[in-house]
Structures are given as structure tokens and as C-alpha cells.
């Protein structure tokens, strides 16, 4: 057996199982949900097992309680194949009156359930699992902890990543099956995933056939606009410019909704702080994929292509960093936002914790000039925040791709290579 690679979600899952009857682990296909679920459970049913799927679905309709038997935590993989399992789990949790009974996993948000389906509130907790961060895949030393930054502790760490290695990590992505194989097959995983999206997965959400070529064009347009606040109208216009046929708004929205439900797209919402002066804050979400490799695969790019176009590489690198920050923020009970106002002042990532603490992060590929620009933007935004009405930032950080070490500048801004960061 292959050795299990620890995930940041392990701790989150363990803690949730101690406080609720069942959990649902959601996330993109191939991100490791099943492997992690099996690692955390004591008995398993795999609903997508070819020779048993039909029987499992029939049993879910006739007597679903039979599928819930097993040592706890009992895992039901790809539960949405038989949606009636949801109500059965919710009911069984009520009957047992015990925590940590079930683990459900799913790579698709199921199509609309019938009116009898209970929300599961208070019985089934949701956990988002993502592709592997650089720390999880062993590509970050983890010398700098996001938790410690929030605690105000000093940092130190060294990093040896260069542009070539960062370009490879962007294109490889965090797919578990790509981590331990040679470079060429590792890079192939993202292209296989992309093909699966356009030819199959997008159709599984609502069982409505989507045009594969239009799906490709949509994903390419999204990739061209990654890490930007492009409006959906702009995305649509870009698609039409590369398509001889029309692409209605309703069609665009239905395609995007499906891509979100299979966890391909995950935009970043706008952050709305209390400011000392009235400033119009842009509310358009920032366009991101759940993994940077989906964007590069959509455009047919490899590591060498990124090295030859550092402007594009900067946007793709931002997507990689947002993925990592989301993984780390999840473990701290936090969320990642984006800030931009009418003056053009931006902050690539605002990590906001449930207790109100937050950190401001600018993402730069590397280089003294870009780091300086990032630090200046962070300080400018920090000075705008009304600290009489909300807490001051816990930290200001420029997150880099290429930097020899982690340190704190004289102005208080932290400079951290992503190859040193962890939760």
C-alpha cells in the first residue's frame, strides 16, 4: 500500500467528528477525499463501485438503513449517487444521539433534491477539501506558520525554489496522484482532469448535456481572466469573440453554475472593511480555479510557456497561492477574500478569521521591485482602516514565489516565500 500523505483537513475532520453526528467532505474529483475519508473511517461503502452501484441505489430507495451499518465512523463514498442517503443519515444521527457516526464524500453538489430532503443542519457538517497545498505535497518546508503570524511571532526560513520549479508547481497542481511520479506524467494529470471536465463531469451535475467545445472556450476565457475581477459579461464577450455562434447570458450562468458545483471554479469574494474615509469598494469577485493547473491546462500551457511569459505566470502563481492560503485558512477557521477600491488600491488576499482577526497579503512572483510595490500597497491599505471600528491587521505579508528567505522588513511587512509557508 502507498503511504498515506497527511492532509491539513485531517485535523479539521477529526475535530468536527467530535462535535457532530456526520460530516460531508466536498471537493474536486481526484483531490484525495476518498483516501482521506478511508483513513479517518473504520468502515466503508463505495457507491460508485461498478458491480454494486445499481444494488446500492436500489437499497437506498427500499431500505437505506442497511447502507448505514458498519463500525463508526462509517464512510459512504460518492453519496450523491443515491441522494436518499442524505435523509437516512440525518435520521440515523437523530436516533443514535452520538457524534462521529458517518463520513460522506462527494465531488458533485447534487442536483436539486426533493422537498422532503432535510437540510441536515445540526446533524451533518460540511468540510471543503482542496487539492494539496505545497506543504502537504512536501514542496514547502513549513518553516513559516500562518498561525504563528496571527500570534505575532517572529519568523525565519530559507527557500531554494527558482522560476523553473515554481512554473512546474503551477502546472502540476496539487493532485495527489501527480506528487510522487516523474515530471512528465505529473504534468499530464491536469490535462486528463481538464478533459474529464469538458467531456463528462460537467454533464453529471444536472444530467443536461453541455457542449464540450463551449465548455472548453469558457474555461479558456476564465483562464485568460484568472486572478482578475473581470465581469461575467466580459467573460461572455471573450467567448463570443472566439466563437462564431452566440452565447447567451443564461447559458453562461448555467455552465458556470455547473463548474462551481463540481468544484472547478472557486471565485474569491470581496472584502468590505471599515475605512476612515468613504471609498467605493469594488464588489466583483476575483476569478480563480480551485487549482492553478486547471487554468494552465485550459490554455495548453506548460512550465516553459510560463517562463517565456512572466506576466501570465504571475496571474497563475497568484491562483496557486490562493489555493494554499485557502487550505491553511480552513485549519484556522478562516476565509480568504480580495480587496479593491475605486482608486485601484488592491490586496490580493485578506485572510479573515472567525474571531475578527485578519491578515493582509500581496502576492508577487519575486524581485525587489515587485516586493517593494506589494509592501507599499499593504501599508497604504492598512492606513485606511478605521481601527476604532475594527481590529488592526494582525500582519502584512508579501507572499513570493522566488525569494531566498523569509524575514520582516523594517516597515513591519513580512516577506515570505510560498515554499516556506504552512498552516
VOPAGU-2260 file (C-alpha; in pm, 1 decimal, decimal comma):
REM VOPAGU-2260
SITE   aa  ch    i         X         Y         Z
SITE  UNK   A    0       0,0       0,0       0,0
SITE  UNK   A    1     109,6     355,3     -66,2
SITE  UNK   A    2     191,7     551,4     246,6
SITE  UNK   A    3     -83,4     794,6     343,5
SITE  UNK   A    4      17,8    1157,9     296,3
SITE  UNK   A    5    -113,7    1367,6     584,8
SITE  UNK   A    6    -357,4    1641,6     490,2
SITE  UNK   A    7    -438,3    1968,6     661,3
SITE  UNK   A    8    -802,6    1859,4     650,7
SITE  UNK   A    9    -724,5    1561,7     878,6
SITE  UNK   A   10    -729,1    1780,8    1189,5
SITE  UNK   A   11   -1044,4    1960,7    1077,5
SITE  UNK   A   12   -1224,1    1630,9    1013,9
SITE  UNK   A   13   -1116,0    1483,1    1347,3
SITE  UNK   A   14   -1234,4    1790,1    1537,3
SITE  UNK   A   15   -1569,9    1800,5    1358,1
SITE  UNK   A   16   -1634,4    1432,0    1424,1
SITE  UNK   A   17   -1607,3    1509,8    1794,9
SITE  UNK   A   18   -1887,3    1765,6    1777,0
SITE  UNK   A   19   -2143,4    1647,3    1520,0
SITE  UNK   A   20   -2309,6    1325,5    1410,5
SITE  UNK   A   21   -2191,4    1323,0    1047,8
SITE  UNK   A   22   -1967,8    1520,6     815,5
SITE  UNK   A   23   -1972,8    1574,2     441,2
SITE  UNK   A   24   -1633,0    1611,7     273,5
SITE  UNK   A   25   -1676,3    1801,0     -52,2
SITE  UNK   A   26   -1420,9    1899,6    -314,7
SITE  UNK   A   27   -1292,2    1844,4    -666,6
SITE  UNK   A   28   -1255,4    1496,2    -807,0
SITE  UNK   A   29    -907,2    1347,4    -755,9
SITE  UNK   A   30    -824,1    1580,8    -464,8
SITE  UNK   A   31    -798,6    1291,6    -217,5
SITE  UNK   A   32   -1139,9    1290,9     -45,3
SITE  UNK   A   33   -1184,8     915,3     -67,0
SITE  UNK   A   34    -831,1     840,0      51,3
SITE  UNK   A   35    -863,9    1076,4     345,5
SITE  UNK   A   36   -1214,1     953,4     427,1
SITE  UNK   A   37   -1093,0     593,2     435,3
SITE  UNK   A   38    -800,5     697,0     654,7
SITE  UNK   A   39   -1036,9     860,5     904,5
SITE  UNK   A   40   -1312,9     594,2     898,4
SITE  UNK   A   41   -1346,9     238,8    1028,3
SITE  UNK   A   42   -1587,4     100,8     766,7
SITE  UNK   A   43   -1659,2     199,6     407,5
SITE  UNK   A   44   -1919,2     172,3     130,6
SITE  UNK   A   45   -1816,2     299,1    -214,5
SITE  UNK   A   46   -2132,0     392,4    -403,0
SITE  UNK   A   47   -1951,9     418,8    -738,3
SITE  UNK   A   48   -1818,9      62,9    -728,7
SITE  UNK   A   49   -1920,8     -59,6   -1077,3
SITE  UNK   A   50   -2050,3    -403,9    -983,0
SITE  UNK   A   51   -2252,2    -277,8    -684,7
SITE  UNK   A   52   -2376,6      72,0    -774,9
SITE  UNK   A   53   -2715,1     -45,9    -904,2
SITE  UNK   A   54   -2774,8    -261,3    -596,8
SITE  UNK   A   55   -2669,3      18,3    -363,1
SITE  UNK   A   56   -2908,5     262,8    -533,8
SITE  UNK   A   57   -3197,7      16,7    -508,7
SITE  UNK   A   58   -3120,3     -43,8    -142,9
SITE  UNK   A   59   -3107,2     332,1     -82,3
SITE  UNK   A   60   -3467,7     352,5    -204,4
SITE  UNK   A   61   -3601,4      37,8     -35,3
SITE  UNK   A   62   -3416,3      24,7     296,8
SITE  UNK   A   63   -3135,9     283,9     322,2
SITE  UNK   A   64   -3059,5     193,4     684,0
SITE  UNK   A   65   -2884,0    -119,2     553,6
SITE  UNK   A   66   -2622,2     105,2     392,6
SITE  UNK   A   67   -2555,9     276,9     724,7
SITE  UNK   A   68   -2443,0     -35,1     908,2
SITE  UNK   A   69   -2076,1     -58,0     997,9
SITE  UNK   A   70   -1820,7      35,7    1257,7
SITE  UNK   A   71   -1813,2     410,6    1312,3
SITE  UNK   A   72   -1712,0     643,6    1169,9
SITE  UNK   A   73   -1883,3     472,2     876,0
SITE  UNK   A   74   -1794,3     622,1     536,7
SITE  UNK   A   75   -2023,2     643,9     231,8
SITE  UNK   A   76   -1819,8     749,6     -70,7
SITE  UNK   A   77   -1991,1     946,7    -351,6
SITE  UNK   A   78   -2316,3     950,8    -154,7
SITE  UNK   A   79   -2490,2    1175,9    -409,9
SITE  UNK   A   80   -2528,6     878,2    -645,5
SITE  UNK   A   81   -2822,3     783,9    -418,8
SITE  UNK   A   82   -2944,3    1118,2    -275,1
SITE  UNK   A   83   -3191,5     947,6     -40,6
SITE  UNK   A   84   -2891,1     855,6     173,6
SITE  UNK   A   85   -2881,3    1215,6     299,1
SITE  UNK   A   86   -3215,7    1192,2     478,8
SITE  UNK   A   87   -3130,4     842,8     601,9
SITE  UNK   A   88   -2806,1     965,5     759,2
SITE  UNK   A   89   -2978,5    1266,8     913,1
SITE  UNK   A   90   -3249,5    1042,4    1065,0
SITE  UNK   A   91   -2999,0     785,0    1191,9
SITE  UNK   A   92   -2790,4    1056,6    1358,6
SITE  UNK   A   93   -3102,5    1169,7    1545,0
SITE  UNK   A   94   -3176,8     814,5    1655,8
SITE  UNK   A   95   -2825,2     733,2    1775,6
SITE  UNK   A   96   -2771,2    1065,8    1952,1
SITE  UNK   A   97   -2393,8    1026,6    1918,1
SITE  UNK   A   98   -2114,2    1218,4    1748,4
SITE  UNK   A   99   -1879,3    1089,6    1479,8
SITE  UNK   A  100   -2113,5     837,6    1318,5
SITE  UNK   A  101   -2076,5     899,4     945,1
SITE  UNK   A  102   -1841,0    1042,3     683,7
SITE  UNK   A  103   -1995,0    1127,2     347,3
SITE  UNK   A  104   -1781,8    1226,3      49,0
SITE  UNK   A  105   -1884,1    1382,9    -279,9
SITE  UNK   A  106   -1725,9    1551,6    -580,9
SITE  UNK   A  107   -2053,1    1699,9    -706,6
SITE  UNK   A  108   -2311,5    1920,6    -539,4
SITE  UNK   A  109   -2620,3    1712,8    -627,2
SITE  UNK   A  110   -2897,0    1849,0    -843,2
SITE  UNK   A  111   -3194,4    1991,9    -660,2
SITE  UNK   A  112   -3328,2    1743,0    -408,5
SITE  UNK   A  113   -3697,9    1699,2    -345,8
SITE  UNK   A  114   -3889,3    1899,9     -87,0
SITE  UNK   A  115   -3871,3    1620,2     169,3
SITE  UNK   A  116   -3493,8    1644,4     192,1
SITE  UNK   A  117   -3382,9    1787,4     524,6
SITE  UNK   A  118   -3105,4    2049,8     527,3
SITE  UNK   A  119   -2902,5    1841,9     769,8
SITE  UNK   A  120   -2838,3    2145,2     988,6
SITE  UNK   A  121   -2703,8    2040,4    1326,0
SITE  UNK   A  122   -2658,9    1681,1    1211,5
SITE  UNK   A  123   -2430,6    1694,3     905,8
SITE  UNK   A  124   -2135,7    1936,3     893,7
SITE  UNK   A  125   -1972,3    2034,9     565,3
SITE  UNK   A  126   -1595,5    2037,0     511,4
SITE  UNK   A  127   -1432,2    2162,2     190,2
SITE  UNK   A  128   -1129,0    1963,0      82,8
SITE  UNK   A  129    -895,4    2108,1    -178,2
SITE  UNK   A  130    -605,6    1987,3    -386,4
SITE  UNK   A  131    -279,1    1953,7    -195,4
SITE  UNK   A  132    -103,3    2267,2     -76,9
SITE  UNK   A  133     273,0    2291,9    -123,5
SITE  UNK   A  134     323,4    2199,7     241,1
SITE  UNK   A  135     105,7    1889,7     206,7
SITE  UNK   A  136     286,9    1779,0    -110,3
SITE  UNK   A  137     629,0    1830,3      50,1
SITE  UNK   A  138     715,8    2130,5    -167,9
SITE  UNK   A  139     715,0    2375,6     124,2
SITE  UNK   A  140     944,6    2346,2     423,8
SITE  UNK   A  141     669,9    2480,2     650,9
SITE  UNK   A  142     917,8    2695,9     843,5
SITE  UNK   A  143     670,4    2986,2     849,0
SITE  UNK   A  144     333,6    2916,3    1008,6
SITE  UNK   A  145      25,9    3122,1     922,5
SITE  UNK   A  146     -95,8    3054,1    1275,9
SITE  UNK   A  147     224,9    3200,0    1419,8
SITE  UNK   A  148     187,2    3510,3    1202,6
SITE  UNK   A  149    -153,4    3568,6    1359,0
SITE  UNK   A  150       9,3    3523,0    1700,5
SITE  UNK   A  151     263,5    3795,1    1625,1
SITE  UNK   A  152     564,2    3564,3    1647,1
SITE  UNK   A  153     896,1    3618,9    1470,9
SITE  UNK   A  154     963,3    3422,6    1154,0
SITE  UNK   A  155    1261,4    3278,1     974,9
SITE  UNK   A  156    1311,5    3034,1     692,2
SITE  UNK   A  157    1503,7    2974,6     372,5
SITE  UNK   A  158    1384,4    2870,1      29,4
SITE  UNK   A  159    1556,6    2737,5    -281,4
SITE  UNK   A  160    1273,3    2749,9    -537,1
SITE  UNK   A  161    1359,3    2920,7    -865,5
SITE  UNK   A  162    1132,2    3027,4   -1151,6
SITE  UNK   A  163    1161,0    2688,7   -1320,5
SITE  UNK   A  164    1045,1    2497,4   -1014,0
SITE  UNK   A  165     761,9    2743,0    -942,9
SITE  UNK   A  166     644,5    2714,2   -1306,0
SITE  UNK   A  167     640,9    2335,6   -1270,4
SITE  UNK   A  168     440,6    2350,6    -945,3
SITE  UNK   A  169     183,3    2582,8   -1105,6
SITE  UNK   A  170     131,2    2342,6   -1397,3
SITE  UNK   A  171     149,8    2023,1   -1194,7
SITE  UNK   A  172    -105,5    2139,0    -941,3
SITE  UNK   A  173    -186,7    1967,1    -614,9
SITE  UNK   A  174    -339,8    1644,7    -747,3
SITE  UNK   A  175    -229,4    1365,2    -509,1
SITE  UNK   A  176    -157,3    1118,9    -789,0
SITE  UNK   A  177      84,8    1368,5    -950,1
SITE  UNK   A  178     300,5    1418,8    -640,9
SITE  UNK   A  179     514,3    1104,5    -644,8
SITE  UNK   A  180     557,3    1046,0   -1019,8
SITE  UNK   A  181     817,7    1187,7   -1263,6
SITE  UNK   A  182     768,2    1532,9   -1417,2
SITE  UNK   A  183     611,6    1434,2   -1749,5
SITE  UNK   A  184     333,6    1209,3   -1613,3
SITE  UNK   A  185     285,1    1453,4   -1325,2
SITE  UNK   A  186     207,6    1733,0   -1571,7
SITE  UNK   A  187     -25,9    1503,5   -1764,5
SITE  UNK   A  188    -268,4    1475,5   -1469,1
SITE  UNK   A  189    -404,2    1829,3   -1512,6
SITE  UNK   A  190    -472,5    1774,4   -1883,5
SITE  UNK   A  191    -653,4    1447,7   -1805,2
SITE  UNK   A  192    -859,1    1630,6   -1542,9
SITE  UNK   A  193    -942,9    1906,9   -1791,7
SITE  UNK   A  194   -1057,2    1651,1   -2048,8
SITE  UNK   A  195   -1275,8    1480,3   -1788,4
SITE  UNK   A  196   -1440,2    1813,2   -1701,1
SITE  UNK   A  197   -1539,2    1905,9   -2056,1
SITE  UNK   A  198   -1635,1    1559,2   -2176,9
SITE  UNK   A  199   -1811,7    1413,5   -1874,4
SITE  UNK   A  200   -1809,9    1578,4   -1532,7
SITE  UNK   A  201   -1991,8    1899,8   -1625,9
SITE  UNK   A  202   -2282,7    1690,3   -1754,8
SITE  UNK   A  203   -2319,0    1494,5   -1431,2
SITE  UNK   A  204   -2445,0    1787,3   -1225,3
SITE  UNK   A  205   -2795,0    1814,4   -1367,5
SITE  UNK   A  206   -2783,4    1543,4   -1634,4
SITE  UNK   A  207   -2818,0    1814,7   -1900,5
SITE  UNK   A  208   -2575,6    1768,2   -2188,9
SITE  UNK   A  209   -2331,0    2059,6   -2221,6
SITE  UNK   A  210   -2143,4    2132,3   -2541,6
SITE  UNK   A  211   -1782,8    2024,2   -2485,3
SITE  UNK   A  212   -1638,2    2286,7   -2720,7
SITE  UNK   A  213   -1825,6    2565,6   -2547,0
SITE  UNK   A  214   -1711,4    2434,5   -2210,8
SITE  UNK   A  215   -1353,8    2447,5   -2337,3
SITE  UNK   A  216   -1399,1    2805,6   -2458,0
SITE  UNK   A  217   -1549,9    2908,1   -2126,1
SITE  UNK   A  218   -1262,4    2754,7   -1931,4
SITE  UNK   A  219   -1009,8    2918,6   -2164,1
SITE  UNK   A  220   -1176,0    3254,8   -2115,8
SITE  UNK   A  221   -1178,5    3206,8   -1739,8
SITE  UNK   A  222    -809,5    3114,3   -1756,3
SITE  UNK   A  223    -731,2    3427,7   -1958,6
SITE  UNK   A  224    -904,1    3628,6   -1685,0
SITE  UNK   A  225    -769,1    3436,1   -1386,5
SITE  UNK   A  226    -673,5    3648,0   -1083,8
SITE  UNK   A  227    -871,0    3942,9   -1221,4
SITE  UNK   A  228   -1207,2    4099,9   -1141,7
SITE  UNK   A  229   -1337,1    4050,2   -1493,9
SITE  UNK   A  230   -1715,8    4070,6   -1506,4
SITE  UNK   A  231   -1911,6    3773,8   -1634,2
SITE  UNK   A  232   -2020,1    3995,9   -1922,4
SITE  UNK   A  233   -1652,5    4040,1   -2011,1
SITE  UNK   A  234   -1601,6    3664,1   -1992,0
SITE  UNK   A  235   -1902,5    3616,2   -2218,7
SITE  UNK   A  236   -1775,3    3871,3   -2470,6
SITE  UNK   A  237   -1438,3    3697,5   -2475,6
SITE  UNK   A  238   -1609,4    3366,0   -2551,1
SITE  UNK   A  239   -1817,9    3518,4   -2830,5
SITE  UNK   A  240   -1506,8    3678,3   -2981,6
SITE  UNK   A  241   -1364,7    3327,5   -3016,3
SITE  UNK   A  242   -1690,0    3158,4   -3118,8
SITE  UNK   A  243   -1889,3    3216,7   -3436,5
SITE  UNK   A  244   -2213,7    3144,7   -3253,6
SITE  UNK   A  245   -2385,6    3341,0   -2976,7
SITE  UNK   A  246   -2350,5    3252,1   -2610,7
SITE  UNK   A  247   -2645,3    3383,0   -2407,5
SITE  UNK   A  248   -2612,8    3505,7   -2050,9
SITE  UNK   A  249   -2841,5    3231,5   -1923,3
SITE  UNK   A  250   -2627,2    2966,6   -2093,7
SITE  UNK   A  251   -2310,2    3118,2   -1950,0
SITE  UNK   A  252   -2455,7    3125,4   -1599,1
SITE  UNK   A  253   -2574,0    2764,8   -1622,5
SITE  UNK   A  254   -2229,3    2647,5   -1734,6
SITE  UNK   A  255   -2054,5    2843,4   -1458,9
SITE  UNK   A  256   -2300,5    2713,3   -1200,1
SITE  UNK   A  257   -2221,4    2356,5   -1306,8
SITE  UNK   A  258   -1845,9    2419,8   -1291,1
SITE  UNK   A  259   -1883,7    2553,2    -938,1
SITE  UNK   A  260   -2089,1    2250,8    -836,8
SITE  UNK   A  261   -1809,5    2016,5    -946,5
SITE  UNK   A  262   -1556,7    2239,0    -767,3
SITE  UNK   A  263   -1365,3    2354,1   -1074,7
SITE  UNK   A  264   -1419,9    2728,1   -1024,4
SITE  UNK   A  265   -1390,0    2898,9    -686,5
SITE  UNK   A  266   -1401,8    3276,3    -707,1
SITE  UNK   A  267   -1285,7    3499,5    -422,7
SITE  UNK   A  268   -1546,8    3733,3    -270,7
SITE  UNK   A  269   -1478,2    4099,5    -199,6
SITE  UNK   A  270   -1375,9    4213,5     149,7
SITE  UNK   A  271   -1558,5    4511,4     294,7
SITE  UNK   A  272   -1364,3    4671,0     584,3
SITE  UNK   A  273   -1444,8    4977,7     792,8
SITE  UNK   A  274   -1241,9    5263,1     644,5
SITE  UNK   A  275   -1158,0    5608,7     777,0
SITE  UNK   A  276   -1286,2    5774,7     460,1
SITE  UNK   A  277   -1570,1    5688,2     226,9
SITE  UNK   A  278   -1430,1    5479,1     -53,7
SITE  UNK   A  279   -1628,3    5286,5    -313,7
SITE  UNK   A  280   -1524,2    4922,8    -281,4
SITE  UNK   A  281   -1542,4    4703,7    -588,5
SITE  UNK   A  282   -1765,4    4403,8    -523,0
SITE  UNK   A  283   -1688,4    4192,5    -831,1
SITE  UNK   A  284   -1543,4    3857,0    -731,4
SITE  UNK   A  285   -1190,3    3763,5    -835,1
SITE  UNK   A  286   -1179,3    3476,4   -1083,5
SITE  UNK   A  287    -995,1    3166,2    -967,6
SITE  UNK   A  288    -984,2    2794,7   -1032,0
SITE  UNK   A  289    -966,3    2551,4    -743,9
SITE  UNK   A  290    -619,1    2463,8    -872,3
SITE  UNK   A  291    -380,9    2664,3   -1090,7
SITE  UNK   A  292    -313,7    2363,5   -1312,5
SITE  UNK   A  293    -670,7    2374,2   -1446,8
SITE  UNK   A  294    -601,0    2723,7   -1580,5
SITE  UNK   A  295    -274,7    2623,4   -1747,7
SITE  UNK   A  296    -432,7    2308,7   -1891,3
SITE  UNK   A  297    -724,0    2514,0   -2029,9
SITE  UNK   A  298    -475,0    2730,3   -2220,2
SITE  UNK   A  299    -249,6    2438,2   -2314,9
SITE  UNK   A  300      44,9    2585,2   -2125,0
SITE  UNK   A  301     343,4    2408,1   -1973,0
SITE  UNK   A  302     625,0    2529,5   -1746,7
SITE  UNK   A  303     837,1    2660,1   -2036,8
SITE  UNK   A  304     543,7    2862,6   -2169,5
SITE  UNK   A  305     510,3    3033,7   -1832,5
SITE  UNK   A  306     882,2    3108,5   -1812,2
SITE  UNK   A  307     855,2    3276,3   -2153,6
SITE  UNK   A  308     557,0    3484,8   -2040,6
SITE  UNK   A  309     618,5    3604,6   -1684,8
SITE  UNK   A  310     315,1    3832,8   -1697,4
SITE  UNK   A  311      82,6    3534,0   -1740,7
SITE  UNK   A  312     288,1    3333,1   -1494,7
SITE  UNK   A  313     225,3    3598,8   -1229,3
SITE  UNK   A  314    -150,9    3551,5   -1258,4
SITE  UNK   A  315    -121,9    3172,9   -1248,4
SITE  UNK   A  316     110,1    3195,4    -948,0
SITE  UNK   A  317    -149,5    3404,2    -766,5
SITE  UNK   A  318    -404,2    3125,6    -822,1
SITE  UNK   A  319    -160,9    2873,1    -673,3
SITE  UNK   A  320    -105,9    3093,7    -367,3
SITE  UNK   A  321    -478,1    3149,4    -315,8
SITE  UNK   A  322    -524,8    2770,1    -317,4
SITE  UNK   A  323    -260,4    2732,8     -45,6
SITE  UNK   A  324    -393,4    3020,8     161,7
SITE  UNK   A  325    -742,2    2869,6     149,5
SITE  UNK   A  326    -610,6    2534,8     272,1
SITE  UNK   A  327    -421,8    2698,2     557,8
SITE  UNK   A  328    -706,0    2938,5     644,4
SITE  UNK   A  329    -950,6    2647,6     667,1
SITE  UNK   A  330    -744,4    2499,1     951,7
SITE  UNK   A  331    -765,2    2833,0    1137,3
SITE  UNK   A  332   -1141,4    2866,4    1083,7
SITE  UNK   A  333   -1086,3    3149,4     838,7
SITE  UNK   A  334   -1178,1    3257,6     486,9
SITE  UNK   A  335    -989,0    3426,3     205,7
SITE  UNK   A  336   -1120,3    3745,1      44,1
SITE  UNK   A  337    -998,5    4004,5    -204,7
SITE  UNK   A  338    -997,0    4384,6    -173,8
SITE  UNK   A  339   -1008,4    4651,4    -442,2
SITE  UNK   A  340   -1145,1    5006,0    -432,1
SITE  UNK   A  341   -1228,9    5269,1    -692,7
SITE  UNK   A  342    -878,2    5419,7    -669,9
SITE  UNK   A  343    -726,3    5090,2    -785,0
SITE  UNK   A  344    -577,6    5002,6    -445,0
SITE  UNK   A  345    -576,4    4625,2    -415,6
SITE  UNK   A  346    -497,1    4348,8    -172,1
SITE  UNK   A  347    -471,7    4006,3    -332,7
SITE  UNK   A  348    -577,0    3814,3     -22,6
SITE  UNK   A  349    -737,0    3905,5     307,4
SITE  UNK   A  350    -733,7    3611,2     547,3
SITE  UNK   A  351   -1020,3    3679,2     787,5
SITE  UNK   A  352   -1072,0    3455,7    1090,3
SITE  UNK   A  353   -1399,8    3394,4    1268,0
SITE  UNK   A  354   -1277,0    3587,0    1574,2
SITE  UNK   A  355   -1234,9    3904,6    1368,0
SITE  UNK   A  356    -858,3    3889,2    1328,0
SITE  UNK   A  357    -726,2    3929,7     975,7
SITE  UNK   A  358    -405,6    3948,1     777,0
SITE  UNK   A  359    -338,0    4136,0     453,9
SITE  UNK   A  360    -142,2    3958,5     179,7
SITE  UNK   A  361       2,3    4075,9    -151,0
SITE  UNK   A  362     118,7    3803,4    -390,9
SITE  UNK   A  363     427,6    3865,1    -604,2
SITE  UNK   A  364     627,3    3626,2    -818,4
SITE  UNK   A  365     951,8    3778,5    -690,5
SITE  UNK   A  366    1205,7    4055,1    -733,6
SITE  UNK   A  367    1290,2    4356,4    -518,1
SITE  UNK   A  368    1075,7    4598,0    -719,7
SITE  UNK   A  369     760,5    4386,6    -700,0
SITE  UNK   A  370     812,8    4313,9    -331,4
SITE  UNK   A  371     850,7    4687,3    -264,9
SITE  UNK   A  372     532,1    4760,8    -459,2
SITE  UNK   A  373     346,5    4495,9    -262,2
SITE  UNK   A  374     468,6    4627,6      72,5
SITE  UNK   A  375     369,4    4984,9     -15,1
SITE  UNK   A  376      18,4    4875,4    -117,6
SITE  UNK   A  377     -27,3    4682,6     207,1
SITE  UNK   A  378      80,0    4977,5     420,3
SITE  UNK   A  379    -144,8    5213,7     225,9
SITE  UNK   A  380    -448,1    4990,7     277,6
SITE  UNK   A  381    -363,9    4934,8     643,6
SITE  UNK   A  382    -352,7    5311,8     698,9
SITE  UNK   A  383    -703,8    5343,6     552,0
SITE  UNK   A  384    -862,4    5103,2     800,2
SITE  UNK   A  385   -1055,8    5258,9    1087,9
SITE  UNK   A  386    -906,6    5076,4    1386,5
SITE  UNK   A  387   -1162,7    5239,4    1616,4
SITE  UNK   A  388   -1431,7    5032,0    1447,7
SITE  UNK   A  389   -1239,6    4710,7    1375,8
SITE  UNK   A  390    -916,3    4541,5    1475,0
SITE  UNK   A  391    -592,4    4642,3    1311,9
SITE  UNK   A  392    -433,0    4383,7    1080,4
SITE  UNK   A  393    -255,9    4101,1    1261,5
SITE  UNK   A  394      14,4    4110,5     993,5
SITE  UNK   A  395     105,0    4242,4     649,1
SITE  UNK   A  396     272,4    3989,3     419,9
SITE  UNK   A  397     416,4    3982,4      70,4
SITE  UNK   A  398     392,0    3617,7     -39,5
SITE  UNK   A  399     659,8    3540,3    -300,3
SITE  UNK   A  400     745,8    3270,2    -547,5
SITE  UNK   A  401    1118,2    3334,1    -560,8
SITE  UNK   A  402    1290,5    3475,5    -252,3
SITE  UNK   A  403    1593,3    3334,3     -67,2
SITE  UNK   A  404    1449,1    3360,9     282,4
SITE  UNK   A  405    1158,0    3475,7     498,0
SITE  UNK   A  406    1206,1    3791,9     700,3
SITE  UNK   A  407    1038,8    4101,8     839,8
SITE  UNK   A  408    1120,9    4433,3     677,6
SITE  UNK   A  409    1196,0    4748,7     876,2
SITE  UNK   A  410     846,0    4877,0     794,2
SITE  UNK   A  411     696,4    4567,3     959,8
SITE  UNK   A  412     589,6    4389,1     641,1
SITE  UNK   A  413     674,3    4019,4     626,7
SITE  UNK   A  414     828,1    3877,1     310,5
SITE  UNK   A  415     758,0    3504,1     287,4
SITE  UNK   A  416     837,1    3257,0       7,5
SITE  UNK   A  417     538,4    3031,4     -55,1
SITE  UNK   A  418     788,6    2743,9     -32,8
SITE  UNK   A  419     823,1    2818,9     340,3
SITE  UNK   A  420     455,3    2859,3     433,3
SITE  UNK   A  421     221,0    2623,8     615,5
SITE  UNK   A  422     -98,9    2647,2     821,0
